[in-house]
Amino acid sequence: MNDLEYSIIIPVRNEKGNLIKLNNEINQVFGKISKKYETIYVDDGSSDKSLDELKNLKNIIIIQLNKNYGQATALDAGFKMAQGKIIISIDGDGQNDPKDIPKLLEKMKKEKLDVVCGWRKQRESKNGIKILTKIGRSMRKLLIRDNVHDTGCTLRAYTRTAVRSLDLQGEMHRYILASLSWKGFKIGEVVVNDRKREHGVSKYNYSKATRGFIDLINVWFLQKYSQRPSHWFGMIGLFSFFVGIGITIWAVLRKILVNADLSNNSWFVIGFFLTFFSVILFFFGMLFDMLIRIKFDVSKFEKRYYIKKVIKR
């Protein structure tokens, strides 16, 4: 029988110099909690000596991915191996403070939440990144009604049920909370400390922030219409059809009533184009329906990442 209370998942990508201190801090925190726990580090294709540093630690599990897949995949690998009743994720760069973990657990227990996420209210970032973050938050509130202040903070506590509902890939870790919210899980947040990085360089840059906006549109569409893409294309198609038919009828009536020349009438061409375009949209909707069904069937058997080795210390 599994009596593990907590699993701590730490994605690692070139974090040499940060890991020993972070591991000691985690052990100190959970030493005071006095519950059984496991610490799982996921080495996401590090090219420095991070893996060697991890191998010097004791009482940990190391998941070594065969290459760099990204943070979402690293978290997914850790989540799938975790055995604890509560799963806690934390960055490997040392900027998340393990001393904040008890605050997350207390709020989760007190308010009976499925997820509690950290909010880096006083964030250590460049001004440009802060501006992009604010723009991103406004767009999230508009498109996916995401009311969480900080979706980029890795420091979170999840129930095992919430984690088991996830299947992460690409860079979708930014939208874990939106996905869980759509599935009906209760989410809360607490203000946490954001420390300065002591070693290495930040992986978050302007390029990732920009890709985050693209992912946002993707998440919005998939969540809203993944079960019925034909509805989305159908609505636009219907609008195009009725506008096109209306313009075409008007152009034909002008031909009948005032003998207007249809061959040199741009309105007739526009009406015909919109009507034809609506038919194409209907076919696109049916095509996407079929493609999504195929994707769900294939994804049951296709591996999206490969684990090179699991090391237990």
Phi, psi and omega per residue, in radians:
M1 nan 2.336 -3.113
N2 -1.359 2.086 3.128
D3 -1.991 0.302 3.079
L4 -1.257 2.257 3.133
E5 -1.562 -0.707 -3.036
Y6 -2.291 2.533 2.954
S7 -2.170 2.233 3.108
I8 -1.877 2.126 -3.093
I9 -1.886 2.173 -3.133
I10 -2.190 1.850 3.036
P11 -1.275 2.379 -3.056
V12 -2.241 2.231 3.045
R13 -2.497 1.771 3.137
N14 0.972 1.081 -3.116
E15 -2.076 0.523 3.102
K16 -0.992 2.297 -3.130
G17 1.763 -0.344 -3.121
N18 -1.776 -0.327 -2.884
L19 -1.377 -0.661 -3.127
I20 -1.123 -0.821 3.128
K21 -1.094 -0.776 -3.136
L22 -1.064 -0.779 -3.127
N23 -1.104 -0.701 3.092
N24 -1.096 -0.710 3.134
E25 -1.148 -0.713 3.113
I26 -1.082 -0.782 3.140
N27 -1.102 -0.662 3.113
Q28 -1.123 -0.762 -3.128
V29 -1.107 -0.846 -3.078
F30 -1.380 -0.294 2.986
G31 -1.134 -0.600 3.106
K32 -1.369 -0.536 3.131
I33 -1.227 -0.523 3.072
S34 1.035 0.771 3.031
K35 -2.232 2.676 3.135
K36 -1.178 2.371 -3.120
Y37 -2.565 2.829 3.034
E38 -2.254 2.577 3.131
T39 -2.045 2.095 -3.082
I40 -2.043 2.048 3.051
Y41 -1.734 2.323 3.101
V42 -1.962 1.885 3.135
D43 -1.430 1.884 -3.043
D44 -1.602 1.087 3.082
G45 1.160 0.724 3.133
S46 -1.072 2.453 3.133
S47 -1.862 0.015 3.075
D48 -1.785 -2.646 -3.106
K49 -1.726 0.439 -3.128
S50 -1.028 -0.761 -3.109
L51 -1.105 -0.699 3.100
D52 -1.101 -0.669 3.126
E53 -1.153 -0.693 3.122
L54 -1.135 -0.654 -3.108
K55 -1.167 -0.269 3.094
N56 -1.534 -0.118 3.138
L57 -1.515 2.766 -3.111
K58 -1.987 2.692 3.062
N59 0.999 0.785 3.101
I60 -2.332 2.910 3.011
I61 -2.050 2.322 3.112
I62 -1.995 2.126 3.002
I63 -1.762 2.013 -3.135
Q64 -1.773 1.919 3.075
L65 -1.348 2.647 -3.044
N66 -1.326 -0.216 3.049
K67 -2.829 3.133 3.121
N68 -1.415 2.027 3.132
Y69 -1.858 -0.388 -3.064
G70 2.007 2.826 -3.014
Q71 -1.108 -0.675 -3.113
A72 -1.058 -0.765 3.138
T73 -1.174 -0.706 3.103
A74 -1.056 -0.747 3.095
L75 -1.115 -0.730 -3.130
D76 -1.054 -0.739 3.123
A77 -1.097 -0.724 3.114
G78 -1.190 -0.742 3.136
F79 -1.056 -0.713 -3.086
K80 -1.235 -0.412 3.118
M81 -1.605 -0.332 -3.058
A82 -1.085 2.411 -3.130
Q83 -1.979 -0.085 -3.090
G84 -1.285 2.770 3.081
K85 -1.281 -0.562 3.057
I86 -2.060 2.273 3.138
I87 -1.931 2.242 -3.112
I88 -2.040 2.244 3.067
S89 -1.878 2.516 -3.127
I90 -2.661 2.492 -3.134
D91 -1.170 2.647 3.122
G92 -1.546 0.018 -3.080
D93 -1.540 -0.072 3.118
G94 1.455 -0.003 -3.133
Q95 -1.355 -0.546 2.963
N96 -1.306 2.401 -3.104
D97 -1.710 2.010 3.118
P98 -0.996 -0.398 3.125
K99 -1.135 -0.270 3.115
D100 -1.461 -0.211 -3.086
I101 -1.021 -0.785 3.112
P102 -0.997 -0.547 3.107
K103 -1.142 -0.715 3.108
L104 -1.111 -0.782 -3.099
L105 -1.171 -0.660 3.130
E106 -1.125 -0.764 3.138
K107 -1.159 -0.690 3.121
M108 -1.046 -0.794 -3.117
K109 -1.222 -0.773 -3.068
K110 -1.135 -0.733 -3.059
E111 -1.791 0.081 3.127
K112 0.913 0.962 -3.111
L113 -1.676 2.762 3.072
D114 -1.576 -0.510 -3.129
V115 -2.498 2.413 2.984
V116 -2.240 2.178 -3.094
C117 -1.997 2.679 3.116
G118 -1.414 2.560 3.074
W119 -2.121 1.906 3.121
R120 -1.419 1.428 -3.038
K121 -1.134 -0.707 3.065
Q122 -1.843 1.520 -2.981
R123 -1.585 2.420 3.105
E124 -1.552 1.448 -3.131
S125 -2.474 2.856 3.053
K126 -1.193 2.684 -3.101
N127 -1.041 -0.669 -3.140
G128 -1.087 -0.726 3.118
I129 -1.142 -0.685 3.134
K130 -1.097 -0.687 3.130
I131 -1.140 -0.796 3.111
L132 -1.075 -0.648 3.125
T133 -1.108 -0.733 3.125
K134 -1.145 -0.704 3.098
I135 -1.101 -0.766 3.136
G136 -1.059 -0.716 3.139
R137 -1.123 -0.698 3.115
S138 -1.098 -0.711 3.130
M139 -1.190 -0.658 3.107
R140 -1.107 -0.734 3.137
K141 -1.111 -0.615 -3.114
L142 -1.277 -0.792 -3.004
L143 -1.565 -0.763 -3.036
I144 -2.067 0.150 3.087
R145 0.922 0.837 -3.131
D146 -1.607 1.920 -3.065
N147 -1.709 0.119 3.105
V148 -1.362 2.401 -3.085
H149 -1.224 -0.662 -2.971
D150 -2.338 1.604 -3.135
T151 -1.457 -0.101 -3.124
G152 -1.644 -0.083 -3.122
C153 -1.401 2.119 -3.113
T154 -1.310 -0.410 -3.096
L155 -1.202 1.858 -3.092
R156 -2.606 2.742 3.015
A157 -2.132 2.279 -3.112
Y158 -2.159 2.608 2.894
T159 -1.334 2.744 -3.132
R160 -1.090 -0.627 3.136
T161 -1.061 -0.745 3.136
A162 -1.123 -0.771 -3.119
V163 -1.120 -0.704 -3.105
R164 -1.152 -0.302 3.132
S165 -1.461 -0.122 -3.057
L166 -1.654 2.603 2.993
D167 -2.506 1.632 -2.955
L168 -1.610 2.593 3.049
Q169 -2.796 2.961 3.126
G170 1.030 -2.237 3.112
E171 -2.100 0.577 -3.045
M172 -1.410 0.145 3.103
H173 -1.101 -0.409 3.129
R174 -1.167 -0.364 -3.028
Y175 -2.033 0.379 3.052
I176 -1.026 -0.800 -3.075
L177 -1.138 -0.676 3.100
A178 -1.111 -0.756 3.130
S179 -1.069 -0.784 -3.134
L180 -1.181 -0.646 3.108
S181 -1.103 -0.751 3.116
W182 -1.092 -0.517 -3.130
K183 -1.472 -0.024 3.046
G184 1.675 0.143 3.115
F185 -1.375 2.531 -3.117
K186 -1.521 2.257 -3.022
I187 -2.149 2.409 3.053
G188 -2.316 3.024 3.124
E189 -2.551 2.674 3.070
V190 -2.345 2.622 3.101
V191 -1.266 2.265 -3.123
V192 -2.213 2.893 -3.132
N193 -1.385 2.450 3.037
D194 -2.068 1.870 -3.033
R195 -1.592 2.790 3.068
K196 -1.309 2.504 3.087
R197 -1.238 2.323 -3.133
E198 -1.628 -0.574 -3.109
H199 -2.377 2.612 3.084
G200 1.374 -3.017 -3.121
V201 -2.172 2.672 -3.119
S202 -1.193 2.479 3.105
K203 -1.533 -0.178 -3.103
Y204 -1.602 2.123 -3.106
N205 -2.444 -3.044 -3.096
Y206 -1.125 -0.597 3.128
S207 -1.096 -0.791 3.133
K208 -1.166 -0.656 3.129
A209 -1.097 -0.702 3.124
T210 -1.166 -0.751 3.114
R211 -1.106 -0.483 3.102
G212 -1.080 -0.631 3.104
F213 -1.154 -0.689 3.107
I214 -1.114 -0.769 3.106
D215 -1.063 -0.613 -3.136
L216 -1.048 -0.796 3.112
I217 -1.105 -0.719 3.139
N218 -1.087 -0.815 3.138
V219 -1.099 -0.755 3.138
W220 -1.037 -0.819 -3.111
F221 -1.162 -0.801 -3.097
L222 -1.108 -0.709 -3.112
Q223 -1.232 -0.701 -3.053
K224 -1.387 -0.587 -2.996
Y225 -2.263 0.150 -3.104
S226 -1.093 -0.545 3.116
Q227 -1.469 -0.274 -3.081
R228 -2.669 1.058 3.129
P229 -1.051 -0.481 3.122
S230 -1.097 -0.452 3.108
H231 -1.161 -0.767 -3.108
W232 -1.131 -0.894 3.109
F233 -1.134 -0.588 -3.133
G234 -1.144 -0.709 3.135
M235 -1.103 -0.789 3.110
I236 -1.159 -0.689 3.129
G237 -1.086 -0.741 3.118
L238 -1.101 -0.748 3.117
F239 -1.055 -0.819 3.141
S240 -1.093 -0.688 -3.118
F241 -1.110 -0.871 -3.082
F242 -1.192 -0.648 3.081
V243 -1.144 -0.781 -3.141
G244 -1.092 -0.792 3.124
I245 -1.086 -0.737 -3.140
G246 -1.064 -0.788 3.136
I247 -1.148 -0.709 -3.132
T248 -1.113 -0.786 3.119
I249 -1.067 -0.745 3.133
W250 -1.072 -0.733 3.138
A251 -1.142 -0.702 3.127
V252 -1.171 -0.718 3.098
L253 -1.068 -0.663 3.087
R254 -1.113 -0.608 3.091
K255 -1.142 -0.730 -3.110
I256 -1.240 -0.778 -3.003
L257 -1.434 -0.733 -3.055
V258 -2.119 0.179 3.100
N259 1.019 0.726 3.101
A260 -1.232 2.514 -3.092
D261 -1.370 1.981 -3.134
L262 -1.256 -0.542 -3.095
S263 -1.179 -0.367 -3.134
N264 -2.099 0.504 -3.069
N265 -1.942 1.922 -3.088
S266 -1.160 -0.533 3.137
W267 -1.139 -0.663 3.100
F268 -1.121 -0.704 3.118
V269 -1.142 -0.741 3.125
I270 -1.116 -0.765 3.131
G271 -1.084 -0.750 3.118
F272 -1.120 -0.727 -3.132
F273 -1.100 -0.811 -3.124
L274 -1.105 -0.667 3.109
T275 -1.144 -0.782 3.119
F276 -1.136 -0.686 -3.140
F277 -1.099 -0.627 3.141
S278 -1.110 -0.655 3.111
V279 -1.129 -0.723 3.110
I280 -1.071 -0.729 3.140
L281 -1.098 -0.698 3.099
F282 -1.068 -0.741 3.121
F283 -1.151 -0.659 3.078
F284 -1.062 -0.753 3.126
G285 -1.041 -0.790 3.111
M286 -1.147 -0.646 3.122
L287 -1.114 -0.777 3.116
F288 -1.118 -0.658 3.057
D289 -0.966 -0.829 -3.116
M290 -1.174 -0.715 -3.125
L291 -1.118 -0.710 3.142
I292 -1.161 -0.679 3.094
R293 -1.112 -0.712 3.102
I294 -1.120 -0.730 -3.129
K295 -1.051 -0.787 -3.131
F296 -1.125 -0.622 3.125
D297 -1.215 -0.764 -3.102
V298 -1.225 -0.663 -3.065
S299 -1.111 -0.322 3.107
K300 -1.199 -0.431 -3.037
F301 -1.980 -0.324 -3.042
E302 -1.547 2.284 3.066
K303 -1.495 2.276 -3.122
R304 -1.624 -0.308 3.089
Y305 -2.663 2.848 -3.078
Y306 -2.208 2.331 3.097
I307 -1.633 2.108 -3.114
K308 -1.278 -0.743 -3.065
K309 -2.832 2.576 2.989
V310 -2.031 2.131 -3.077
I311 -2.005 2.195 3.088
K312 -1.894 2.119 -3.098
R313 -1.813 nan nan
